[in-house]
Amino acid sequence: MPENDNQNQNQNNDQSKDQSKDQGKPDLAKEIEALKARNAELDKKLAEFSKNNDDDLLNKARNNRKADDDSKGNTKALENALRFSLKSDDFLKTNASLLPSDVQDIFKAAEKESYDSAIEKVSAIKSGIVQSFFSIQSNVDLLTPALKTSLDDYLKLTKTGKQEKASAIYDSVFEPAFEMLKRVKKAEVLNKGYGDDSDFEVAYKNKMMKLSKEIHLGEKSK
């Protein structure tokens, strides 16, 4: 019996030693799983970092494009404003008979005001022209229904709102109506002959030139 007890004791000691050895060994399966989990987390963070950087670059590109477009828009607006100012005298002189009498006063009043820029000054002038021109019902009647709606919406704006939208409404509503008015007036002149002094003078000069050619060059008018 003592021998059996010793054998059992030895077996127990051997098992304890084996268990101690097993406990001292690394658990490869667990380490592999942990490594996979860490790698997955790193991949996730890398993807998020890459996405954020892409978003930052995209936003930066969009902001740069917007700034570039705004700069080009301001440059174009300034060029248009300067061109309008340079041609204003010719515009008033050429179209005096078609424009309301107070349009010239609008230009004079603008010269006495202080503006932050040429664009702001021209916007104020264009706003005044639009309102003055379309205060005459016959000019409003030249518009299509869609343009009348645009004009009505514009006239409901505040003073500041009108100036902000002045260039757009001037180009899209006033100019088409003004061109139509010039055609109407031209047609009226043609229908009744020499309708005003300027037309009469042109016709008179042409007639005198033809007579001169007939007398001095022997040409006969057709």
Buried (B, 14 or more C-beta within 10 A) or exposed (E): EEEEEEEEEEEEEEEEEEEEEEEEEEEEEEEEEEEEEEEEEEEEEEEEEEEEEEEEEEEEEEEEEEEEEEEEEEEEBBEBBEEBBEEBEEBBEEEEEBBBEBBBEBBEEBEEEEEEEBBBBBBBBBBBBBBBBBEEEEBBEBBEEEBBEBBEEBEEBEEEEBBBBBBEBBEBBBEBBBEBBEEEBEEEBEEEEBBEEEBEEEEEEEEEEBEEEEEEEEEEEE
